[in-house]
Amino acid sequence: MGLTQGLELLGLNLDSHQESQLEALLDGVEKWNRVYNLTRITRRQDMVVLHLLDSLALAEHLEDTALLDVGSGAGFPGLPLAIARPFQDITLLDSAQKRTRFSVQMKGQLCLENLSVVNSRVETYRPGDTFEQITARAFAPLQDMVTWTEHLLSPGGRILALKGQYPAEEIAKTREIFPQAQVDSIELAVPGLDAERFLIEVKLH
C-alpha cells in the first residue's frame, strides 16, 4: 500500500508538501531507530500502513479543537495528524525523554507550528488548560487511560482510544468505574491493514 493511494482511500486530500512531510517523518523514524529503538516496526512499507495510515484513520473523527496525544511514543498518531491538520493545535505527551526528543526534532525539521511536545508522566501533567479531545494508541487499558486523563479533559470533551480487537472487557471495566460515562465504538478501515481496528470514544460529562 503506497502512501498516496492510502491517503486517497482515507479520503484525505493532502498536498504534495504534506505528503513530503509524511515521508520525511518516516525518514526520521528510520534514522533514529538505528540508535534509539523508537519502534519495533522497521520495514518502510509496514511503517506507511501501521504508523501513518493507522494514525490518519483518526482524522475524520476529530473536531478542530485542541488535541492531546497521551503516551505518544515515536509521535503516533499526533505527528501525522499535525501534518495533515495544520489548523489544529496538537500536544504530544510522553514520559520517555528519547521519544519526546525525537518529536521535538521532527517539529523543528518539518516546521510544525501547531505542535507542542511535553516530556511528563500523564498523572503529573498539569497544563494551564484542559483538552476537549484526548487520544492514545497502544498506551494503556481503556479504564486506566480514562482514570489517568480525567483531570485533563474539558467538560463535554472526548477520550478517543485507538484499539485493535474490540476491547469488550476494558469497556465493561470503564463503565463499572465511571457509571456516568458514555462509551461508543467505531470500526475503522485502515488501508492495507488486514486486522481489526476500533476507535473507542468515552464521554464523561
Buried (B, 14 or more C-beta within 10 A) or exposed (E): BEBEEBBEBBEBEBEEEBBEBBBBBBEBBBEBBEEBEBBEBEEEEBBBBBBBBBBBBBBEBBEEEBBBBBBBBBBBBBBBBBBBBBEBBBBBBBBBEBBBBBBBBBBEEBEBEBBBBBBEEBEEBEBEEBBBBBBBBEBBBBBBBBBBBBEBBBEEBBBBBBBEEBBEEBBEBBBEEBEEBEBEBBEBEBBBBEEEBBBBBBBBE
